[in-house]
Amino acid sequence: MSSLTIKSSIRNYDVFFNQSICESLRVELQPDDVIFVDRKVFSHLNKEAQQLITAKKHTFIDATEEQKSYTALTPIIEQLIENRFRRNNRLIAIGGGITQDMIAFIASIMYRGVEWLFFPTTLLAQADSCIGGKTSINIGKYKNQLGNFCPPLKIFIIPELVQSLPEQDFKSGMGEMLHFYLVSGEDDFAFYQKHYEKAFKDEKALLALVKRNLEIKKGFIERDEFDRGERLLLNYGHSFGHAIESLTNYAIPHGIAVSYGMDMANFISVKLGFIEDDVRQEIRTQMEKIWGGTYIGNLDENDFEKALSRDKKNIGNTYQLILTKGIGNMLKYGITPDEDFTCWLKEYFNG
């Protein structure tokens, strides 16, 4: 079993690459742990894993955006207190990004902080969100506006947990990973391309991509833990991607929206003279494999700008975008909306 240690000013934590969910649960679970498991994920687990979970204190979660809200978390916290959960007890999260956000946020505020462990069950969570320590929850109609930093004590990357993912969700994870490999540089982008097709069928190829992706992210978060400088470059594709998610009511999964977002960032970079169009087309060839079967050409450029204007990274009226001067050479660039920018968006969607 291999592992990866993430250094943090909050506490160092470890990522373990395991083959069996049952073996990991048997070794790690302690008598007073409380398990929170995504109900849908639980239904796909084998009987032994289900029995290991239900033999302990456990709660099933409906992993929805409505559940990931400040008000919806209150009954969960009240239940923990009523059931005599103590500061020296631990929370166990088994699920994807929504489950992670919910349990990490609860862990960060319960008794001013308790330990939690994470078994990510989506490719997005395994390859990206499981490290970095960010928590984000919704309040009212505002998405991901509350949060803090609360890394888990341990993370378990288990390939069998993503075997039941629908193809579109798997591609979403591959799209999210792609942006790390493009930010990292030519060699890592080539590594991604080499393993891309194999990863859909070969656990070893997938694990190689996930592990390298986490190594890339580890470098960024250890140099800029609280997202104030270099780590912001990892927002490449995300401002545009979040706007696409919003306008399609999340019908376009996150990593696929980010793939479109990276192409939009590259398109704007061409318009600004940062890269030649052949660089954009080289990258786009890989992105088309990810977003194939989806469509965003019906989006209106004015609606898109309204969605983009709500991005929490903006400063005043200026969009804070991550653009590119080539693979491995991203830059933060502020654009104040004007007629040219609107025309570029229209040209992109019409194209």
LUMLO-920787 format. One line per 8 residues: their letters; for each residue z, x, y of N, C-alpha, C. Coordinates in pm, whole numbers. Layout:
N
a	Z:X:Y:Z:X:Y:Z:X:Y ~ ...
//
This chain:
351
mssltiks	0:85:-120:0:0:0:0:88:125 ~ -101:74:209:-109:153:332:-44:76:446 ~ -14:145:553:52:81:667:11:148:797 ~ 43:80:906:11:127:1040:132:95:1127 ~ 183:193:1201:297:170:1289:251:157:1433 ~ 296:52:1499:263:28:1640:385:63:1723 ~ 368:155:1817:479:194:1904:490:96:2020 ~ 613:52:2049:636:-45:2155:768:-16:2223
sirnydvf	775:-39:2354:901:-20:2426:1001:-128:2388 ~ 952:-239:2333:1041:-346:2287:1102:-306:2154 ~ 1019:-273:2057:1058:-215:1928:931:-176:1855 ~ 936:-66:1782:822:-29:1699:812:-129:1584 ~ 689:-154:1538:672:-248:1428:558:-202:1339 ~ 557:-252:1216:466:-202:1114:371:-310:1065 ~ 247:-265:1038:146:-350:975:125:-298:834 ~ 143:-386:734:125:-348:595:-1:-414:540
fnqsices	-80:-337:467:-203:-387:407:-177:-410:259 ~ -151:-536:222:-111:-573:86:-221:-650:15 ~ -211:-657:-117:-309:-731:-196:-261:-869:-237 ~ -130:-891:-236:-77:-1016:-293:24:-1082:-199 ~ 0:-1208:-167:95:-1286:-88:225:-1305:-165 ~ 216:-1327:-296:337:-1351:-376:426:-1227:-381 ~ 365:-1112:-405:443:-988:-409:511:-963:-276 ~ 441:-986:-167:498:-963:-34:614:-1057:-7
lrvelqpd	599:-1184:-43:707:-1281:-21:828:-1247:-106 ~ 807:-1210:-232:920:-1177:-320:1000:-1061:-265 ~ 931:-961:-214:999:-841:-165:1066:-864:-31 ~ 1001:-941:56:1046:-947:196:1143:-1060:229 ~ 1135:-1172:161:1216:-1287:202:1365:-1263:178 ~ 1445:-1298:278:1590:-1288:270:1651:-1429:269 ~ 1775:-1442:218:1833:-1576:197:1833:-1668:319 ~ 1855:-1615:438:1868:-1701:557:1742:-1704:643
dvifvdrk	1632:-1651:593:1506:-1662:666:1464:-1808:674 ~ 1396:-1844:783:1338:-1976:798:1186:-1958:808 ~ 1113:-2021:717:968:-2005:709:900:-2120:782 ~ 802:-2085:867:715:-2184:931:574:-2158:879 ~ 516:-2258:816:385:-2239:752:290:-2350:796 ~ 170:-2311:830:63:-2405:863:38:-2493:740 ~ 44:-2625:760:31:-2719:649:-102:-2700:574 ~ -211:-2678:647:-342:-2660:584:-345:-2530:504
vfshlnke	-286:-2425:559:-281:-2297:489:-203:-2312:358 ~ -91:-2383:365:-7:-2402:247:-86:-2467:134 ~ -173:-2562:167:-249:-2633:65:-348:-2543:-9 ~ -383:-2428:51:-478:-2335:-11:-408:-2223:-88 ~ -276:-2214:-77:-203:-2109:-147:-192:-2142:-295 ~ -176:-2038:-377:-156:-2063:-519:-16:-2120:-544 ~ 5:-2174:-663:130:-2245:-692:252:-2156:-680 ~ 239:-2031:-722:353:-1939:-715:395:-1915:-571
aqqlitak	297:-1894:-482:329:-1874:-340:392:-1999:-281 ~ 340:-2115:-317:398:-2241:-268:544:-2254:-313 ~ 571:-2219:-438:708:-2230:-489:803:-2132:-420 ~ 752:-2011:-392:835:-1912:-322:872:-1961:-182 ~ 780:-2031:-117:805:-2083:18:899:-2202:15 ~ 873:-2299:-73:954:-2421:-74:1094:-2397:-130 ~ 1114:-2284:-198:1248:-2250:-247:1339:-2202:-134 ~ 1280:-2172:-20:1355:-2125:97:1359:-2234:205
khtfidat	1434:-2210:311:1431:-2300:426:1291:-2292:486 ~ 1228:-2406:502:1090:-2402:548:1056:-2525:630 ~ 956:-2511:717:905:-2620:798:754:-2611:800 ~ 687:-2724:777:542:-2727:785:499:-2753:929 ~ 396:-2681:972:345:-2693:1109:204:-2750:1105 ~ 177:-2843:1195:40:-2884:1221:-11:-2795:1335 ~ -98:-2702:1301:-139:-2599:1397:-246:-2655:1491 ~ -201:-2727:1594:-291:-2786:1694:-250:-2739:1833
eeqksyta	-341:-2752:1928:-310:-2715:2066:-199:-2805:2122 ~ -193:-2930:2076:-87:-3021:2122:49:-2973:2073 ~ 53:-2921:1951:179:-2872:1897:223:-2742:1965 ~ 123:-2666:2013:154:-2537:2079:186:-2559:2227 ~ 277:-2650:2252:311:-2680:2391:461:-2668:2411 ~ 499:-2650:2535:641:-2629:2569:726:-2746:2521 ~ 679:-2868:2544:757:-2986:2506:762:-3005:2355 ~ 651:-2974:2286:648:-2992:2141:735:-2892:2067
ltpiieql	764:-2779:2130:849:-2679:2065:998:-2715:2072 ~ 1036:-2801:2166:1178:-2835:2184:1242:-2890:2057 ~ 1181:-2989:1988:1243:-3038:1865:1258:-2932:1757 ~ 1165:-2837:1751:1173:-2730:1652:1294:-2642:1681 ~ 1313:-2608:1808:1427:-2525:1847:1557:-2600:1821 ~ 1562:-2729:1854:1682:-2810:1830:1716:-2813:1681 ~ 1613:-2824:1596:1635:-2827:1452:1693:-2696:1402 ~ 1644:-2584:1455:1698:-2454:1417:1846:-2444:1452
ienrfrrn	1881:-2489:1571:2021:-2483:1614:2109:-2574:1527 ~ 2061:-2696:1503:2136:-2791:1420:2158:-2740:1278 ~ 2060:-2664:1228:2069:-2609:1092:2139:-2474:1088 ~ 2206:-2440:1196:2291:-2320:1205:2212:-2189:1189 ~ 2093:-2187:1245:2019:-2061:1253:2093:-1968:1346 ~ 2111:-1843:1303:2189:-1747:1381:2102:-1633:1432 ~ 2159:-1557:1524:2082:-1451:1588:2040:-1342:1489 ~ 2118:-1323:1381:2084:-1220:1283:1990:-1272:1174
nrliaigg	1950:-1400:1182:1851:-1456:1089:1710:-1428:1141 ~ 1610:-1455:1056:1473:-1421:1093:1382:-1543:1076 ~ 1278:-1545:1157:1173:-1646:1145:1053:-1583:1077 ~ 991:-1658:986:873:-1611:914:757:-1704:950 ~ 648:-1648:1002:531:-1728:1041:418:-1702:942 ~ 364:-1810:882:250:-1800:791:142:-1892:845 ~ 40:-1835:905:-65:-1916:966:-152:-1831:1057 ~ -230:-1898:1140:-320:-1830:1232:-260:-1812:1370
gitqdmia	-349:-1805:1471:-305:-1774:1607:-211:-1876:1668 ~ -233:-2005:1640:-145:-2107:1697:-5:-2095:1639 ~ 4:-2078:1507:134:-2058:1442:202:-1934:1499 ~ 125:-1828:1516:178:-1703:1574:237:-1728:1712 ~ 160:-1793:1799:207:-1817:1935:336:-1899:1937 ~ 340:-2003:1855:457:-2090:1851:582:-2015:1807 ~ 574:-1947:1695:692:-1882:1639:732:-1759:1720 ~ 633:-1685:1770:665:-1569:1854:736:-1613:1981
fiasimyr	690:-1722:2041:754:-1770:2164:897:-1817:2135 ~ 914:-1892:2027:1050:-1936:1990:1139:-1815:1965 ~ 1088:-1716:1891:1166:-1595:1861:1206:-1522:1988 ~ 1120:-1526:2089:1148:-1453:2214:1257:-1518:2297 ~ 1276:-1650:2282:1374:-1718:2368:1499:-1764:2293 ~ 1494:-1769:2159:1614:-1808:2082:1720:-1699:2094 ~ 1834:-1735:2148:1946:-1640:2160:1902:-1509:2228 ~ 1808:-1520:2321:1752:-1405:2394:1677:-1308:2303
gvewlffp	1634:-1357:2189:1548:-1276:2103:1598:-1263:1961 ~ 1516:-1307:1865:1547:-1288:1723:1425:-1225:1656 ~ 1447:-1169:1537:1338:-1103:1466:1249:-1206:1397 ~ 1119:-1171:1388:1026:-1256:1315:923:-1171:1243 ~ 869:-1224:1135:767:-1158:1055:642:-1246:1053 ~ 528:-1184:1036:402:-1258:1046:310:-1229:928 ~ 263:-1339:866:158:-1334:765:35:-1403:824 ~ -54:-1329:891:-172:-1393:952:-270:-1440:847
ttllaqad	-323:-1561:866:-409:-1622:763:-551:-1650:815 ~ -583:-1607:935:-720:-1614:985:-768:-1472:1014 ~ -897:-1453:1013:-952:-1321:1042:-924:-1282:1187 ~ -927:-1380:1278:-892:-1353:1418:-752:-1296:1429 ~ -658:-1356:1358:-519:-1311:1367:-499:-1178:1296 ~ -563:-1160:1180:-546:-1035:1106:-602:-915:1181 ~ -717:-934:1244:-789:-821:1305:-752:-797:1449 ~ -685:-894:1513:-664:-882:1658:-525:-924:1701
sciggkts	-499:-1055:1702:-381:-1104:1774:-248:-1066:1710 ~ -251:-1024:1580:-124:-993:1514:-51:-877:1580 ~ -123:-786:1643:-56:-676:1716:-79:-694:1866 ~ 9:-633:1943:-1:-644:2089:115:-718:2149 ~ 178:-806:2070:303:-870:2114:289:-987:2208 ~ 166:-1027:2243:151:-1137:2339:185:-1272:2276 ~ 252:-1358:2352:270:-1497:2314:214:-1584:2426 ~ 152:-1695:2389:95:-1787:2489:111:-1929:2439
inigkykn	171:-2015:2521:179:-2157:2486:134:-2240:2606 ~ 107:-2367:2577:53:-2458:2678:165:-2536:2746 ~ 139:-2578:2868:231:-2669:2936:147:-2778:3003 ~ 172:-2903:2962:91:-3012:3011:-55:-2990:2973 ~ -143:-3005:3071:-287:-2987:3045:-331:-2843:3063 ~ -238:-2754:3094:-272:-2615:3123:-252:-2529:2998 ~ -360:-2465:2954:-361:-2390:2829:-317:-2246:2851 ~ -224:-2200:2766:-182:-2059:2761:-126:-2007:2893
qlgnfcpp	-57:-2092:2967:-4:-2050:3096:141:-2000:3089 ~ 208:-2021:2977:343:-1969:2958:341:-1868:2845 ~ 420:-1763:2858:425:-1664:2751:497:-1538:2792 ~ 507:-1449:2699:572:-1320:2723:528:-1224:2613 ~ 604:-1118:2592:571:-1021:2489:684:-1018:2386 ~ 651:-1042:2261:751:-1043:2154:685:-1006:2022 ~ 671:-876:1995:604:-836:1869:688:-870:1746 ~ 622:-897:1634:696:-921:1510:756:-791:1457
lkifiipe	853:-806:1369:912:-688:1306:816:-626:1206 ~ 749:-712:1129:653:-668:1029:535:-764:1026 ~ 418:-710:991:296:-790:976:235:-756:841 ~ 185:-858:771:127:-835:638:-18:-882:637 ~ -109:-787:625:-252:-817:618:-290:-830:471 ~ -323:-952:430:-351:-981:289:-489:-1047:281 ~ -588:-975:228:-726:-1025:228:-742:-1163:163 ~ -664:-1191:58:-681:-1319:-13:-652:-1438:78
lvqslpeq	-579:-1418:186:-543:-1529:274:-660:-1579:358 ~ -767:-1499:370:-882:-1544:449:-1000:-1585:361 ~ -980:-1584:229:-1090:-1617:138:-1137:-1762:152 ~ -1046:-1851:192:-1082:-1993:198:-1133:-2036:336 ~ -1150:-1939:428:-1195:-1974:563:-1337:-2028:561 ~ -1365:-2133:639:-1505:-2176:657:-1587:-2062:718 ~ -1717:-2060:689:-1802:-1949:736:-1797:-1933:888 ~ -1792:-2046:961:-1791:-2035:1106:-1663:-1969:1156
dfksgmge	-1550:-1998:1092:-1424:-1933:1131:-1426:-1785:1094 ~ -1488:-1753:982:-1501:-1612:944:-1587:-1538:1046 ~ -1699:-1600:1086:-1785:-1539:1187:-1711:-1525:1321 ~ -1622:-1619:1349:-1544:-1610:1472:-1459:-1483:1471 ~ -1397:-1455:1358:-1320:-1330:1346:-1407:-1208:1359 ~ -1526:-1214:1301:-1619:-1101:1312:-1664:-1082:1456 ~ -1681:-1192:1530:-1719:-1183:1671:-1610:-1121:1756 ~ -1485:-1159:1729:-1374:-1099:1803:-1364:-950:1775
mlhfylvs	-1383:-912:1649:-1380:-770:1615:-1491:-693:1685 ~ -1609:-753:1694:-1724:-684:1754:-1692:-633:1893 ~ -1616:-709:1971:-1592:-666:2108:-1506:-540:2113 ~ -1417:-522:2015:-1339:-398:2009:-1429:-280:1976 ~ -1519:-299:1881:-1607:-191:1839:-1704:-151:1950 ~ -1748:-248:2031:-1836:-216:2144:-1761:-144:2256 ~ -1637:-185:2279:-1555:-117:2380:-1526:25:2336 ~ -1507:45:2206:-1468:177:2154:-1579:281:2167
geddfafy	-1704:245:2130:-1810:344:2145:-1916:335:2037 ~ -2017:421:2048:-2134:418:1961:-2098:436:1813 ~ -2009:531:1783:-1975:557:1643:-1909:437:1578 ~ -1816:376:1651:-1749:259:1594:-1842:139:1584 ~ -1933:123:1679:-2030:15:1670:-2118:34:1546 ~ -2156:157:1518:-2236:186:1398:-2156:156:1272 ~ -2026:186:1273:-1938:157:1160:-1933:6:1135 ~ -1922:-70:1242:-1920:-216:1232:-2050:-268:1172
qkhyekaf	-2161:-220:1224:-2291:-266:1173:-2309:-233:1025 ~ -2261:-117:983:-2272:-74:844:-2196:-168:751 ~ -2080:-219:796:-1993:-299:710:-2008:-449:729 ~ -2086:-491:829:-2089:-633:866:-2129:-723:749 ~ -2245:-701:691:-2293:-789:585:-2202:-784:462 ~ -2155:-664:427:-2069:-648:309:-1939:-725:324 ~ -1887:-734:447:-1754:-791:471:-1743:-937:428 ~ -1856:-1008:422:-1852:-1149:385:-1826:-1168:235
kdekalla	-1847:-1062:156:-1831:-1076:11:-1739:-971:-50 ~ -1718:-862:20:-1646:-747:-36:-1514:-728:40 ~ -1401:-748:-30:-1270:-736:35:-1245:-595:88 ~ -1295:-494:18:-1274:-356:64:-1346:-331:196 ~ -1469:-382:208:-1544:-365:332:-1475:-440:446 ~ -1427:-560:417:-1358:-639:519:-1230:-568:562 ~ -1154:-519:465:-1028:-451:498:-1053:-326:580 ~ -1162:-255:551:-1197:-135:629:-1223:-173:775
lvkrnlei	-1297:-284:797:-1323:-329:933:-1196:-371:1004 ~ -1111:-447:936:-988:-496:996:-896:-380:1032 ~ -880:-287:939:-789:-174:964:-839:-89:1080 ~ -968:-58:1084:-1021:22:1194:-1008:-53:1325 ~ -1028:-185:1322:-1015:-265:1443:-873:-256:1498 ~ -775:-266:1410:-635:-257:1453:-603:-117:1506 ~ -665:-15:1447:-645:122:1498:-699:135:1640 ~ -815:74:1665:-872:77:1801:-778:6:1899
kkgfierd	-734:-114:1861:-645:-189:1950:-512:-118:1969 ~ -460:-57:1863:-334:18:1871:-339:121:1983 ~ -451:192:1994:-464:293:2099:-452:232:2237 ~ -516:118:2258:-511:52:2388:-371:1:2420 ~ -307:-65:2324:-177:-127:2357:-66:-23:2368 ~ -80:89:2299:23:192:2314:9:265:2447 ~ -112:271:2501:-132:332:2632:-104:235:2747 ~ -116:105:2719:-102:4:2825:-42:-123:2764
efdrgerl	86:-116:2728:147:-222:2648:146:-357:2718 ~ 166:-358:2850:184:-486:2918:61:-529:2999 ~ -56:-477:2958:-183:-533:3007:-200:-517:3158 ~ -175:-398:3207:-185:-376:3352:-301:-284:3389 ~ -355:-211:3292:-459:-114:3325:-571:-111:3224 ~ -574:-6:3141:-685:18:3049:-704:-97:2950 ~ -595:-162:2910:-605:-270:2811:-687:-388:2863 ~ -698:-400:2994:-777:-508:3053:-924:-499:3011
llnyghsf	-969:-378:2974:-1108:-364:2929:-1135:-445:2803 ~ -1029:-477:2728:-1044:-558:2608:-1074:-704:2640 ~ -1075:-739:2768:-1117:-874:2809:-1270:-885:2815 ~ -1340:-780:2777:-1486:-782:2772:-1534:-906:2696 ~ -1614:-988:2763:-1667:-1109:2702:-1576:-1230:2708 ~ -1449:-1210:2744:-1351:-1318:2732:-1351:-1416:2849 ~ -1375:-1370:2971:-1378:-1464:3083:-1491:-1566:3062 ~ -1608:-1518:3028:-1721:-1607:2999:-1693:-1688:2872
ghaieslt	-1637:-1623:2771:-1609:-1690:2645:-1511:-1805:2659 ~ -1405:-1784:2738:-1307:-1891:2759:-1369:-2010:2830 ~ -1459:-1983:2925:-1528:-2093:2994:-1616:-2171:2896 ~ -1682:-2101:2805:-1763:-2169:2704:-1677:-2256:2613 ~ -1563:-2202:2570:-1470:-2280:2487:-1429:-2408:2559 ~ -1392:-2394:2685:-1345:-2508:2763:-1452:-2615:2777 ~ -1574:-2574:2812:-1681:-2670:2838:-1734:-2736:2710 ~ -1714:-2672:2596:-1757:-2732:2470:-1640:-2799:2397
nyaiphgi	-1526:-2811:2469:-1406:-2871:2409:-1370:-2801:2278 ~ -1388:-2668:2278:-1351:-2580:2167:-1431:-2606:2040 ~ -1547:-2671:2055:-1638:-2686:1941:-1698:-2552:1902 ~ -1710:-2461:2000:-1753:-2324:1972:-1626:-2241:1946 ~ -1606:-2190:1823:-1485:-2113:1793:-1473:-1989:1883 ~ -1351:-1943:1899:-1320:-1839:1998:-1407:-1715:1985 ~ -1414:-1656:1865:-1487:-1530:1850:-1636:-1546:1871 ~ -1689:-1665:1839:-1831:-1692:1864:-1854:-1708:2014
avsygmdm	-1761:-1777:2082:-1770:-1791:2228:-1762:-1655:2295 ~ -1679:-1567:2242:-1667:-1431:2297:-1798:-1354:2276 ~ -1866:-1377:2164:-1995:-1311:2141:-2097:-1354:2247 ~ -2103:-1485:2273:-2187:-1532:2384:-2140:-1469:2515 ~ -2007:-1463:2534:-1951:-1408:2658:-1989:-1263:2680 ~ -1990:-1185:2572:-2032:-1045:2584:-2179:-1036:2623 ~ -2260:-1125:2564:-2403:-1124:2600:-2421:-1162:2747 ~ -2340:-1256:2795:-2346:-1293:2937:-2303:-1177:3025
anfisvkl	-2197:-1107:2984:-2152:-990:3059:-2261:-883:3063 ~ -2330:-866:2950:-2440:-768:2946:-2556:-813:3034 ~ -2584:-944:3035:-2692:-999:3118:-2662:-974:3266 ~ -2538:-999:3309:-2498:-973:3448:-2504:-824:3477 ~ -2467:-742:3378:-2473:-597:3396:-2617:-549:3417 ~ -2711:-613:3348:-2853:-582:3371:-2892:-619:3514 ~ -2851:-738:3558:-2884:-785:3693:-2829:-691:3801 ~ -2713:-632:3774:-2650:-542:3871:-2699:-398:3857
gfieddvr	-2786:-374:3760:-2842:-239:3743:-2752:-143:3667 ~ -2649:-197:3596:-2558:-110:3522:-2619:-61:3391 ~ -2701:-145:3327:-2767:-108:3202:-2912:-157:3206 ~ -2994:-98:3120:-3130:-146:3101:-3129:-262:3003 ~ -3231:-346:3008:-3235:-463:2922:-3244:-426:2774 ~ -3302:-310:2742:-3313:-273:2601:-3176:-247:2539 ~ -3078:-203:2620:-2941:-186:2571:-2881:-323:2537 ~ -2903:-417:2628:-2855:-553:2602:-2917:-609:2475
qeirtqme	-3047:-590:2456:-3116:-646:2341:-3069:-582:2210 ~ -3037:-453:2215:-2985:-384:2096:-2855:-449:2049 ~ -2766:-475:2145:-2637:-537:2112:-2656:-683:2072 ~ -2746:-751:2140:-2771:-892:2116:-2818:-919:1973 ~ -2890:-824:1916:-2938:-839:1778:-2821:-861:1682 ~ -2711:-789:1706:-2593:-807:1622:-2522:-938:1655 ~ -2516:-971:1784:-2447:-1094:1825:-2514:-1219:1770 ~ -2646:-1216:1761:-2720:-1333:1711:-2681:-1368:1568
kiwggtyi	-2641:-1267:1490:-2595:-1293:1354:-2464:-1372:1355 ~ -2387:-1356:1460:-2257:-1423:1470:-2271:-1564:1524 ~ -2351:-1582:1629:-2357:-1716:1689:-2467:-1803:1631 ~ -2542:-1753:1534:-2649:-1831:1473:-2600:-1967:1424 ~ -2673:-2071:1460:-2635:-2207:1422:-2557:-2282:1528 ~ -2523:-2214:1638:-2456:-2280:1750:-2549:-2276:1872 ~ -2514:-2353:1975:-2604:-2366:2090:-2523:-2391:2217 ~ -2555:-2319:2324:-2487:-2341:2453:-2586:-2363:2567
gnldendf	-2716:-2378:2534:-2817:-2391:2638:-2806:-2518:2720 ~ -2724:-2614:2675:-2707:-2739:2749:-2596:-2732:2853 ~ -2533:-2615:2869:-2426:-2602:2969:-2485:-2595:3109 ~ -2415:-2658:3202:-2458:-2659:3343:-2392:-2543:3417 ~ -2471:-2471:3494:-2418:-2352:3562:-2307:-2384:3662 ~ -2313:-2500:3727:-2207:-2537:3823:-2078:-2572:3751 ~ -2087:-2644:3639:-1968:-2673:3559:-1910:-2543:3505 ~ -1999:-2452:3467:-1953:-2324:3412:-1875:-2246:3518
ekalsrdk	-1925:-2245:3641:-1854:-2173:3747:-1717:-2234:3774 ~ -1707:-2365:3766:-1577:-2430:3784:-1479:-2384:3676 ~ -1527:-2379:3553:-1443:-2333:3443:-1407:-2186:3461 ~ -1504:-2106:3503:-1480:-1963:3524:-1380:-1940:3637 ~ -1381:-2027:3736:-1291:-2011:3851:-1144:-2031:3813 ~ -1120:-2095:3698:-982:-2120:3654:-926:-2007:3570 ~ -1005:-1902:3547:-958:-1790:3465:-837:-1726:3530 ~ -730:-1706:3452:-604:-1656:3509:-612:-1511:3554
knigntyq	-721:-1441:3517:-735:-1301:3562:-798:-1290:3700 ~ -849:-1400:3753:-913:-1396:3885:-812:-1360:3994 ~ -865:-1301:4101:-783:-1271:4219:-845:-1344:4337 ~ -775:-1444:4388:-830:-1524:4496:-958:-1593:4450 ~ -1065:-1576:4526:-1194:-1636:4491:-1284:-1540:4412 ~ -1229:-1427:4374:-1310:-1325:4307:-1290:-1330:4156 ~ -1402:-1341:4083:-1397:-1336:3938:-1374:-1190:3895 ~ -1272:-1169:3815:-1243:-1034:3765:-1307:-1019:3626
liltkgig	-1427:-965:3624:-1505:-958:3502:-1503:-817:3442 ~ -1517:-810:3310:-1538:-681:3245:-1687:-672:3211 ~ -1755:-580:3276:-1898:-560:3255:-1919:-427:3182 ~ -2042:-383:3168:-2067:-263:3089:-2173:-174:3152 ~ -2154:-45:3135:-2256:54:3167:-2312:117:3039 ~ -2285:50:2927:-2332:97:2797:-2223:85:2694 ~ -2258:98:2568:-2160:89:2459:-2052:195:2479 ~ -1927:151:2479:-1815:241:2500:-1787:274:2645
nmlkygit	-1855:206:2738:-1838:236:2881:-1826:106:2960 ~ -1710:40:2944:-1686:-87:3013:-1615:-61:3146 ~ -1630:-155:3237:-1565:-141:3367:-1520:-278:3419 ~ -1412:-274:3495:-1365:-396:3562:-1442:-411:3693 ~ -1496:-532:3715:-1584:-552:3831:-1557:-691:3889 ~ -1528:-693:4019:-1503:-819:4088:-1631:-878:4146 ~ -1656:-1005:4118:-1773:-1074:4174:-1726:-1197:4250 ~ -1760:-1200:4379:-1733:-1320:4459:-1853:-1413:4443
pdedftcw	-1830:-1535:4398:-1943:-1625:4368:-2034:-1647:4488 ~ -2162:-1639:4463:-2262:-1664:4568:-2386:-1724:4502 ~ -2489:-1745:4581:-2610:-1810:4530:-2677:-1727:4421 ~ -2677:-1595:4437:-2739:-1509:4335:-2670:-1526:4200 ~ -2537:-1524:4202:-2462:-1535:4077:-2489:-1669:4008 ~ -2492:-1776:4086:-2521:-1907:4030:-2661:-1911:3969 ~ -2756:-1849:4036:-2894:-1843:3983:-2900:-1763:3854 ~ -2821:-1656:3845:-2818:-1577:3722:-2764:-1662:3606
lkeyfng	-2660:-1738:3632:-2605:-1825:3528:-2709:-1928:3483 ~ -2778:-1988:3581:-2880:-2086:3547:-2990:-2023:3463 ~ -3032:-1903:3501:-3136:-1834:3426:-3089:-1805:3283 ~ -2963:-1767:3268:-2911:-1736:3136:-2913:-1860:3046 ~ -2860:-1972:3096:-2853:-2092:3014:-2992:-2149:2986 ~ -3081:-2139:3081:-3218:-2189:3059:-3292:-2101:2958 ~ -3247:-1975:2949:-3316:-1882:2858:-3269:-1894:2716
//
